[in-house]
C-alpha cells in the first residue's frame, strides 16, 4: 500500500483530502505544520507528499528544500492559493514536482498523484554513465570525473529523463508534461533555460554540446556517446 503524507494547517481541507486518498486505497499520514511534516517524512519516507505552502513553524518552501537536501526524492505536490509565476518557479526550483492552485478538483489532484507514483514503478539501472559522468539515481547525485556536480532537483530529473531514453527526441511539451506534470506555470522558454543550465554542468563545451543536442525547433535529445555535435558518432 502506498503512503501519502498530507501537510495542511486547515483542518477541513486536511480531513477532506485524507478521506479522498483513503477511498483510493492509500495509507494516509497527516501533519498540521511543516515541522511535524518534516519529521514524518524523515522517519516514515512516504511515497508522495501533498504540501501546503503557508504553514506554521516551517513553511512549505522550507520543508520542500529540507527534504531535497536530505536527498529524499518522493514526489511533492504543492497546494497554494498563490498563482504568481515567481512563487510557482520558486517552489519548483526548491524541488517540488508540481503545483495545484486552490480551489482545485480533487479528481485532478488524485490523477496527478497516481501519475507520479505510476512512473516510479519503472525499473532502471542504479547508475547511468556517459563520458566522464555518472548519474546515481538512488543517491540523486551526478559525478563528473569522480567529483560531485551540484544539480537542482529539476535539473536532476531532466538529466534522468534524458538518460533513461538515449537517442529519443523529446519535444518541449513532452518535457513539460513529464517533469512538471502539465503545470500551467512553466513556459517552454523556462525549459530552454533549464537545458542551458544543465549543459553548463555536464558538457565539456556547453556552446558545442556533446551529449544534449537541440533538434531544430522541436526539442532535445540525449546522446550518451560522444558525437560530432550533429548527433552522429565521431
C-alpha positions as CSV (number, residue, x, y, z in Angstrom):
1,X,0.0,0.0,0.0
2,X,1.3,3.4,-1.0
3,X,1.6,6.1,1.7
4,X,0.8,9.7,1.2
5,X,1.6,12.5,3.6
6,X,-0.7,15.5,3.6
7,X,0.5,18.6,5.3
8,X,-2.0,21.4,5.7
9,X,-3.0,23.6,8.7
10,X,-6.6,23.8,7.6
11,X,-8.5,21.0,9.4
12,X,-11.4,21.0,6.9
13,X,-9.0,20.7,3.9
14,X,-6.9,18.1,5.7
15,X,-9.8,15.9,6.5
16,X,-11.3,16.2,3.0
17,X,-8.0,15.2,1.4
18,X,-7.4,12.4,3.9
19,X,-10.9,10.9,3.2
20,X,-10.5,11.0,-0.6
21,X,-7.0,9.5,-0.6
22,X,-8.1,6.7,1.8
23,X,-11.0,5.9,-0.5
24,X,-8.5,5.4,-3.3
25,X,-6.6,2.9,-1.2
26,X,-3.8,5.0,0.1
27,X,-2.4,4.8,3.6
28,X,-2.6,8.4,4.8
29,X,-0.4,10.3,7.2
30,X,-1.3,13.9,8.1
31,X,0.5,16.9,9.7
32,X,-0.7,20.5,10.5
33,X,2.7,22.2,10.4
34,X,5.9,21.9,8.5
35,X,8.0,20.7,11.4
36,X,5.7,17.8,12.1
37,X,5.5,17.1,8.3
38,X,9.3,17.1,8.0
39,X,9.7,14.6,10.9
40,X,7.1,12.2,9.4
41,X,8.9,12.5,6.1
42,X,12.3,11.6,7.5
43,X,11.1,8.8,9.8
44,X,8.5,7.2,7.6
45,X,9.5,8.0,4.0
46,X,6.1,8.4,2.4
47,X,5.7,7.6,-1.3
48,X,4.1,11.0,-2.0
49,X,3.7,14.4,-0.2
50,X,0.8,16.8,-0.7
51,X,2.2,20.1,0.8
52,X,0.6,23.4,1.5
53,X,2.8,26.4,1.3
54,X,1.5,28.6,4.2
55,X,2.2,26.5,7.3
56,X,3.2,27.2,11.0
57,X,6.7,26.6,12.2
58,X,8.3,25.6,8.9
59,X,6.5,26.8,5.7
60,X,6.1,24.6,2.6
61,X,9.0,26.1,0.7
62,X,11.4,25.4,3.6
63,X,10.0,21.9,4.2
64,X,10.5,21.1,0.5
65,X,14.0,22.4,0.5
66,X,15.0,20.5,3.6
67,X,13.6,17.3,2.2
68,X,15.6,17.6,-1.0
69,X,18.8,18.5,0.9
70,X,18.4,15.1,2.5
71,X,18.3,13.5,-0.9
72,X,14.8,12.3,-0.4
73,X,13.2,12.0,-3.8
74,X,9.5,11.2,-3.3
75,X,7.2,13.4,-5.4
76,X,6.0,16.6,-3.8
77,X,2.8,18.3,-5.0
78,X,2.3,21.8,-3.6
79,X,-1.0,23.3,-2.8
80,X,-1.3,27.1,-2.8
81,X,-3.7,30.0,-3.2
82,X,-0.8,31.9,-4.8
83,X,-0.7,31.9,-8.6
84,X,2.2,34.3,-9.5
85,X,4.8,32.8,-11.7
86,X,7.6,33.8,-9.3
87,X,6.0,31.8,-6.5
88,X,5.5,28.8,-8.7
89,X,9.0,28.9,-10.1
90,X,10.4,29.2,-6.5
91,X,8.7,26.1,-5.4
92,X,9.7,24.1,-8.4
93,X,13.3,25.3,-8.1
94,X,13.4,24.1,-4.5
95,X,12.3,20.6,-5.6
96,X,8.5,20.5,-5.8
97,X,7.3,18.3,-8.7
98,X,4.0,20.0,-9.3
99,X,1.7,22.9,-8.2
100,X,-2.1,22.8,-7.7
101,X,-3.8,26.1,-7.0
102,X,-6.8,26.4,-4.7
103,X,-9.6,25.9,-5.3
104,X,-8.9,22.7,-7.2
105,X,-10.5,19.5,-8.4
106,X,-9.9,16.5,-6.1
107,X,-10.2,14.2,-9.1
108,X,-7.4,16.1,-10.8
109,X,-5.2,16.0,-7.7
110,X,-5.7,12.3,-7.4
111,X,-5.0,11.7,-11.0
112,X,-1.7,13.7,-10.8
113,X,-0.7,11.8,-7.7
114,X,-1.4,8.4,-9.4
115,X,0.6,9.5,-12.5
116,X,3.7,10.4,-10.4
117,X,3.5,7.1,-8.5
118,X,3.0,5.1,-11.7
119,X,6.2,6.5,-13.2
120,X,8.1,5.5,-10.1
121,X,7.4,1.8,-10.7
122,X,9.6,1.7,-13.8
123,X,12.7,-0.5,-13.4
124,X,16.0,1.1,-14.3
125,X,19.8,0.9,-13.7
126,X,21.1,2.3,-10.5
127,X,23.8,4.3,-12.3
128,X,23.9,5.8,-15.8
129,X,27.3,6.6,-17.3
130,X,28.2,8.9,-20.1
131,X,31.5,10.5,-21.0
132,X,33.2,11.0,-17.6
133,X,29.9,11.3,-15.8
134,X,28.0,9.0,-13.5
135,X,24.3,9.7,-12.7
136,X,23.5,7.9,-9.4
137,X,19.7,7.5,-9.4
138,X,19.3,6.3,-5.8
139,X,21.6,8.9,-4.3
140,X,20.4,11.6,-6.7
141,X,24.0,12.6,-7.4
142,X,25.9,13.4,-10.6
143,X,29.6,12.9,-10.6
144,X,31.9,14.1,-13.2
145,X,35.5,12.8,-13.2
146,X,34.7,11.4,-9.7
147,X,33.7,14.8,-8.4
148,X,30.1,15.6,-7.4
149,X,28.3,18.2,-9.6
150,X,25.6,20.1,-7.8
151,X,22.3,19.8,-9.7
152,X,19.0,21.4,-8.7
153,X,16.1,18.8,-8.2
154,X,14.6,19.6,-11.6
155,X,18.0,19.5,-13.3
156,X,18.5,16.1,-11.9
157,X,15.1,14.9,-13.1
158,X,15.7,16.4,-16.6
159,X,19.0,14.6,-16.9
160,X,17.5,11.4,-15.5
161,X,14.7,11.6,-18.1
162,X,17.3,12.0,-20.9
163,X,19.4,9.2,-19.6
164,X,16.5,6.7,-19.5
165,X,15.8,7.2,-23.2
166,X,19.0,7.9,-25.0
167,X,18.7,8.9,-28.7
168,X,15.0,9.8,-28.3
169,X,13.8,13.2,-29.3
170,X,11.8,15.0,-26.5
171,X,9.6,17.8,-27.5
172,X,9.4,20.8,-25.2
173,X,5.8,19.9,-24.5
174,X,6.8,16.3,-23.6
175,X,9.5,17.6,-21.2
176,X,6.9,19.9,-19.6
177,X,4.4,17.2,-19.2
178,X,6.8,14.7,-17.8
179,X,8.9,16.8,-15.4
180,X,6.3,19.3,-14.4
181,X,3.1,17.2,-14.8
182,X,1.4,19.6,-17.2
183,X,2.0,22.6,-15.0
184,X,0.4,25.8,-16.4
185,X,3.1,27.9,-14.8
186,X,6.2,26.7,-16.6
187,X,6.7,28.0,-20.1
188,X,8.6,26.5,-23.0
189,X,11.2,29.2,-22.6
190,X,11.7,28.0,-19.0
191,X,12.5,24.5,-20.3
192,X,15.2,26.0,-22.6
193,X,16.7,27.8,-19.6
194,X,16.8,24.5,-17.7
195,X,18.5,22.8,-20.6
196,X,21.1,25.6,-20.8
197,X,21.8,25.3,-17.1
198,X,22.2,21.6,-17.4
199,X,24.6,21.8,-20.3
200,X,26.8,24.2,-18.3
201,X,27.2,21.4,-15.7
202,X,27.6,18.3,-17.9
203,X,29.1,19.4,-21.2
204,X,32.8,19.7,-21.9
205,X,32.0,22.7,-24.1
206,X,28.4,23.9,-23.4
207,X,28.4,26.0,-26.6
208,X,29.1,22.9,-28.7
209,X,27.1,20.2,-26.9
210,X,28.4,16.7,-26.9
211,X,25.5,15.0,-25.1
212,X,22.4,17.2,-25.1
213,X,21.5,18.2,-28.6
214,X,18.9,20.7,-29.9
215,X,16.7,19.1,-32.5
216,X,15.5,22.0,-34.8
217,X,12.5,23.8,-33.3
218,X,11.2,20.5,-31.9
219,X,13.1,19.9,-28.7
220,X,16.1,18.0,-27.5
221,X,17.7,14.5,-27.5
222,X,20.4,13.0,-25.4
223,X,23.3,11.0,-26.9
224,X,25.4,9.2,-24.1
225,X,28.3,8.7,-26.6
226,X,30.4,11.5,-27.9
227,X,29.2,12.9,-31.2
228,X,30.3,15.4,-33.7
229,X,27.7,17.9,-32.5
230,X,25.1,16.9,-35.1
231,X,24.0,13.7,-33.3
232,X,26.4,11.4,-35.2
233,X,29.1,9.3,-33.5
234,X,32.6,10.7,-34.2
